[in-house]
Amino acid sequence: MKKRGKEGTSQKTFGLALGGGSARGLSHIGVLKVLHQHKLFPNYLAGTSMGAVIAALYAAGYTPEQIQELAKTTDWHNIVDFTVPKAGLIRGQLVENKLRQLLQNKTFAELAIPLQLVAYNLTKRQQVVFSQGDVAKAVRASISIPGIFTPLRIGNDSYVDGSISNPTPFDVVQKRGADVVVAIDLFKSEKPSREQKAQRGGLFSELKKEFILAEFLNVENYLFPKRWPHFFRRIGTWGFEKLLSPARFLKRLAGKELPDIAKVMNLSIGCLMNNLAKERLQHADIALKITPSFGKLHWSDFDKVDAFVAIGEEAMRKEMKRLRELLWG
């Protein structure tokens, strides 16, 4: 469906593709803010990984400003449920519950904008595009970073982060029939500075500490189960904590470079994503590509929401003239 422009001409439909990139995906919020300021609203939305989170909230009716506030005020410590690391560090049920609460249990049919979310079916080894049913479940599938989140089980199939097959899902909105495709490219090559290198690993350091604490408590509960009489359990846990206090344990571990499987997997997948995204975008028939420049900001800087949003705004403003030409040209 085409809209009428100010001069009476028809505005072409446009689709917006929001890709993965961990904290860099927060720049999508800035892109949406600028579009809103110019009263331009996408007819179709597609998202992968962090882009799936932003796209789902936006399609559910949240304004870019509200999404920004959610990103700043949500405490990830309260939605991280650690598990024994067989297929991932984080179970993901608390994240899904939070998403369901924010999305008000909406289905795709109840969204304000046609939305499609990309995940990867590990069982069948193929990309999956969700466009029906429970939105929160689809987002949970799309953000399941291998090694971090346990793969999501739906029926007999397991799903992981859609970025491993489609980091920037421009082709998804193309297939929906959008006249103009706008893709947000979060994979621009930039050499990290010394300061940036020194800051890396902040998120994983936090994850590691939280995981160690969780496992410490699991061991304590295993050795001294809650079914024991209170007196005996108190004596046992007191002796356990004296011999191996969490503070001393964490301090000792923090000073060493541990083989962090989650970090290794995430960095490896990130490298593959970067290469895949660059290759696909280089040969893509895309009307407009938005390329934010992140400078010293790292993909794990989730505490720098405003900085990422500002970068997204700047990148979109630079391309507004071109977008208007494409929509009304």
C-alpha positions in Angstrom: 0.0 0.0 0.0 1.4 3.4 -1.0 1.0 6.6 0.9 0.3 10.0 -0.6 3.2 12.4 -0.4 3.0 16.1 0.3 3.0 17.0 -3.3 0.3 14.5 -4.1 2.7 11.9 -5.4 2.7 8.3 -4.1 5.2 7.4 -1.5 6.7 4.0 -2.2 6.6 1.3 0.4 9.9 0.7 2.3 11.2 -2.2 4.4 13.7 -1.8 7.2 16.2 -4.6 7.9 17.6 -4.6 11.5 20.6 -6.9 11.9 22.6 -8.5 14.7 25.7 -7.1 16.3 25.1 -7.4 20.1 25.3 -3.9 21.7 25.8 -2.3 18.4 22.3 -3.2 17.6 21.2 -0.5 20.0 22.0 1.9 17.2 18.8 0.7 15.5 16.9 2.8 18.0 18.7 5.9 16.8 17.7 5.1 13.2 14.1 4.7 14.2 14.2 8.0 16.1 15.3 10.0 13.1 12.7 8.3 10.9 10.0 9.2 13.4 11.2 12.8 13.5 10.6 12.9 9.7 7.3 11.1 10.0 8.5 8.1 8.0 7.3 4.7 9.2 8.5 1.4 7.6 5.8 -0.7 5.9 7.8 -3.9 6.6 10.2 -4.9 9.3 12.7 -7.7 9.6 15.1 -8.4 12.4 17.9 -10.7 13.4 19.4 -11.2 17.0 19.5 -7.7 18.7 17.7 -6.4 15.6 14.9 -8.8 16.3 14.5 -7.4 19.8 14.3 -3.8 18.6 12.0 -4.6 15.7 9.6 -6.6 17.8 9.3 -3.9 20.4 8.8 -1.3 17.7 6.2 -3.4 15.8 4.4 -3.9 19.1 3.8 -0.2 19.5 6.7 1.1 21.5 8.2 4.4 20.4 12.0 4.6 19.8 12.2 6.8 23.0 10.4 4.1 25.0 12.7 1.4 23.6 15.7 3.5 24.5 14.5 3.9 28.1 13.8 0.2 28.4 17.4 -0.5 27.2 18.8 1.8 29.8 16.7 0.6 32.8 16.5 -3.1 32.3 18.9 -4.9 34.6 20.3 -7.9 32.8 21.3 -9.5 36.1 17.6 -10.1 36.8 16.9 -11.9 33.6 20.0 -14.1 33.3 19.3 -17.7 34.4 22.6 -19.6 34.4 22.6 -23.3 33.7 25.2 -26.1 33.6 27.0 -25.3 30.4 26.2 -28.2 28.1 24.8 -26.2 25.2 25.0 -22.6 26.6 25.6 -20.6 29.8 22.2 -19.0 30.0 18.9 -21.0 29.9 17.0 -18.0 28.5 13.6 -18.6 30.1 13.8 -15.4 32.2 14.7 -13.4 29.0 11.7 -14.9 27.2 9.5 -14.2 30.2 10.6 -10.5 30.2 10.1 -10.3 26.4 6.6 -11.8 26.8 5.8 -9.2 29.4 7.0 -6.3 27.3 5.2 -7.6 24.2 2.0 -8.3 26.1 1.8 -11.9 24.8 1.2 -10.5 21.3 1.2 -12.7 18.2 2.5 -11.5 14.9 -1.0 -10.9 13.7 -1.6 -8.4 16.4 1.4 -6.2 15.6 1.1 -2.7 14.1 3.7 -3.4 11.4 4.2 -6.7 9.4 7.2 -8.3 11.1 9.5 -11.2 10.3 12.2 -12.5 12.6 15.2 -14.7 11.5 16.6 -17.7 13.4 18.5 -20.7 12.4 17.1 -24.3 12.8 20.1 -26.4 14.0 18.1 -29.6 13.6 17.3 -29.1 10.0 20.3 -26.9 9.2 18.4 -24.1 7.6 17.3 -20.6 8.1 13.8 -20.0 9.5 11.7 -16.8 9.2 9.1 -16.4 11.9 6.0 -14.4 10.9 3.2 -16.2 12.7 2.4 -17.2 16.3 4.1 -16.1 19.5 6.4 -13.1 19.0 8.3 -13.5 22.3 9.2 -17.1 21.4 10.4 -16.0 17.9 12.6 -13.3 19.4 14.0 -15.8 22.0 15.0 -18.1 19.0 16.6 -15.2 17.1 18.8 -14.1 20.0 20.1 -17.5 21.0 23.8 -16.8 20.5 25.6 -20.2 20.4 27.7 -20.8 23.5 25.8 -18.1 25.5 22.2 -19.1 25.3 20.9 -22.6 25.3 19.3 -23.3 21.9 15.5 -22.9 22.0 13.5 -26.1 21.6 10.3 -25.9 19.6 8.8 -29.3 19.1 11.7 -31.5 17.9 13.8 -28.7 16.6 16.5 -26.5 18.1 16.9 -22.9 17.1 19.9 -20.5 17.5 20.8 -16.9 16.6 19.7 -16.0 13.1 22.9 -14.0 12.5 24.8 -17.2 11.7 22.9 -17.4 8.5 21.5 -13.9 7.9 23.2 -11.1 9.8 21.3 -8.3 8.0 18.0 -9.7 6.7 17.5 -7.3 3.8 16.3 -10.1 1.5 13.4 -10.9 3.9 11.8 -7.5 3.4 12.6 -7.7 -0.3 10.5 -10.8 -0.6 7.6 -9.1 1.2 7.5 -6.7 -1.7 9.0 -3.5 -0.3 9.7 -1.0 -3.1 12.6 0.5 -1.2 14.9 -1.7 1.0 16.8 0.0 3.8 19.5 -2.1 5.5 21.4 -1.1 8.7 25.0 -2.4 8.3 26.5 -2.9 11.7 29.6 -4.6 10.3 31.7 -1.8 9.1 35.4 -2.6 9.5 37.1 -0.4 12.1 40.5 -1.0 13.8 40.1 -1.1 17.6 42.1 1.4 19.6 44.3 0.4 22.5 41.7 1.8 24.9 39.0 -0.3 23.2 41.1 -3.4 23.5 41.7 -2.8 27.1 38.0 -2.5 27.7 37.0 -5.7 25.9 35.7 -8.6 27.9 33.7 -6.5 30.4 30.5 -8.3 29.6 32.2 -11.7 29.8 33.9 -10.8 33.0 30.5 -10.0 34.5 29.0 -13.2 33.1 31.9 -15.2 34.4 31.6 -13.8 37.9 27.8 -14.4 37.9 28.2 -17.9 36.6 30.9 -18.7 39.2 28.7 -17.4 42.0 25.8 -19.4 40.7 27.9 -22.6 40.5 29.4 -21.9 44.0 25.9 -21.8 45.4 24.9 -24.9 43.5 27.8 -26.8 45.0 27.0 -25.6 48.5 23.3 -26.6 48.1 24.4 -30.0 46.8 26.8 -30.7 49.7 24.4 -29.3 52.3 20.8 -29.9 50.9 18.0 -27.8 52.2 16.2 -30.9 53.5 18.9 -31.2 56.3 18.0 -29.8 59.7 18.7 -26.1 59.9 21.4 -26.4 62.6 23.5 -28.9 60.7 23.1 -27.1 57.5 24.3 -23.8 59.1 27.4 -25.5 60.5 28.2 -27.1 57.1 27.7 -24.0 55.0 29.7 -21.9 57.5 32.7 -24.2 57.3 32.4 -24.4 53.5 32.4 -20.6 53.1 35.3 -20.2 55.5 37.4 -22.7 53.6 36.4 -21.4 50.1 34.8 -18.0 50.4 33.1 -16.6 47.2 35.1 -13.4 47.5 38.5 -15.1 47.7 37.4 -17.6 45.1 36.4 -14.9 42.6 39.5 -12.8 43.3 41.7 -15.7 42.6 39.9 -16.6 39.4 39.7 -13.0 38.2 43.4 -12.7 38.2 43.9 -15.5 35.7 43.1 -15.9 32.1 40.6 -18.7 32.1 39.6 -20.7 29.0 36.3 -19.0 28.5 34.4 -21.2 26.0 31.6 -18.7 25.7 34.0 -15.9 24.8 35.9 -18.1 22.3 32.6 -19.2 20.6 31.2 -15.7 20.5 34.3 -14.2 19.0 34.5 -16.9 16.5 30.9 -16.6 15.5 31.3 -12.8 15.4 34.1 -13.2 12.9 32.0 -15.5 10.7 29.1 -13.0 11.0 31.2 -10.1 9.9 32.5 -11.9 6.9 29.1 -13.2 5.9 27.5 -9.8 6.4 30.1 -8.0 4.3 29.9 -10.6 1.5 26.1 -10.5 1.4 25.8 -6.7 1.6 28.5 -6.2 -1.0 26.5 -8.0 -3.6 23.0 -7.1 -2.5 20.5 -5.1 -4.5 19.7 -2.7 -1.7 18.4 0.8 -2.3 19.9 2.3 0.8 22.5 1.0 3.3 23.0 2.8 6.6 26.5 2.4 8.1 27.0 3.6 11.6 30.5 4.3 12.7 31.2 3.0 16.2 34.7 4.2 16.9 35.8 3.1 20.3 32.5 1.5 21.3 32.6 -2.3 21.5 29.9 -4.9 20.8 29.8 -5.7 24.6 29.2 -2.1 25.8 25.5 -2.6 26.7 25.8 0.1 29.4 26.4 2.8 26.7 22.9 2.9 25.3 22.8 6.6 24.7 26.1 6.6 22.8 24.9 3.8 20.5 21.6 5.5 19.9 23.3 8.8 19.1 25.5 7.0 16.5 22.4 5.5 14.9 20.8 8.9 14.7 23.8 10.5 13.1 24.1 7.7 10.5 20.4 8.0 9.5 20.4 11.8 9.3 23.2 11.6 6.7 21.0 9.5 4.5 17.6 11.2 4.9 17.9 13.2 1.7 18.7 10.1 -0.2 15.8 8.2 1.4 13.3 10.9 0.5 14.5 10.8 -3.1 14.0 7.0 -3.2 10.5 7.2 -1.7 9.2 10.0 -3.8 11.6 10.0 -6.8 
